[in-house]
Amino acid sequence: CDLDAIRVGHRVKVVFKPTDGGPPVPMFTPA
């Protein structure tokens, strides 16, 4: 997500993005 669009205290959810040959990486998106 756009880091300028979120602030401390905003609700987010975690999503897991695939990687090339490794485990999925957790990323955050606005809830």
Phi and psi in degrees as GROMACS dihedral restraints (atoms count N, CA, C in turn):
[ dihedral_restraints ]
;  ai    aj    ak    al  type     phi  dphi    fc
    3     4     5     6     1   -71.8    20    10
    4     5     6     7     1   115.4    20    10
    6     7     8     9     1   -64.4    20    10
    7     8     9    10     1   -23.7    20    10
    9    10    11    12     1   -75.4    20    10
   10    11    12    13     1   -13.8    20    10
   12    13    14    15     1   -91.0    20    10
   13    14    15    16     1   -10.1    20    10
   15    16    17    18     1  -118.5    20    10
   16    17    18    19     1   155.8    20    10
   18    19    20    21     1  -137.9    20    10
   19    20    21    22     1   163.4    20    10
   21    22    23    24     1   -56.5    20    10
   22    23    24    25     1   130.5    20    10
   24    25    26    27     1   100.1    20    10
   25    26    27    28     1   -17.0    20    10
   27    28    29    30     1   -68.4    20    10
   28    29    30    31     1   146.3    20    10
   30    31    32    33     1   -77.7    20    10
   31    32    33    34     1   132.6    20    10
   33    34    35    36     1  -132.1    20    10
   34    35    36    37     1   163.5    20    10
   36    37    38    39     1  -128.8    20    10
   37    38    39    40     1   154.3    20    10
   39    40    41    42     1   -94.9    20    10
   40    41    42    43     1   138.4    20    10
   42    43    44    45     1  -129.1    20    10
   43    44    45    46     1   150.7    20    10
   45    46    47    48     1  -107.3    20    10
   46    47    48    49     1   120.9    20    10
   48    49    50    51     1   -99.0    20    10
   49    50    51    52     1   135.7    20    10
   51    52    53    54     1   -67.5    20    10
   52    53    54    55     1   154.3    20    10
   54    55    56    57     1  -123.0    20    10
   55    56    57    58     1   169.7    20    10
   57    58    59    60     1   -80.5    20    10
   58    59    60    61     1    94.9    20    10
   60    61    62    63     1    82.2    20    10
   61    62    63    64     1     0.6    20    10
   63    64    65    66     1  -118.6    20    10
   64    65    66    67     1  -176.0    20    10
   66    67    68    69     1   -71.4    20    10
   67    68    69    70     1   156.8    20    10
   69    70    71    72     1   -60.4    20    10
   70    71    72    73     1   148.5    20    10
   72    73    74    75     1  -105.6    20    10
   73    74    75    76     1   129.8    20    10
   75    76    77    78     1   -72.0    20    10
   76    77    78    79     1   134.3    20    10
   78    79    80    81     1  -131.9    20    10
   79    80    81    82     1   159.0    20    10
   81    82    83    84     1  -114.0    20    10
   82    83    84    85     1   144.8    20    10
   84    85    86    87     1  -137.2    20    10
   85    86    87    88     1   149.7    20    10
   87    88    89    90     1   -56.9    20    10
   88    89    90    91     1   141.1    20    10
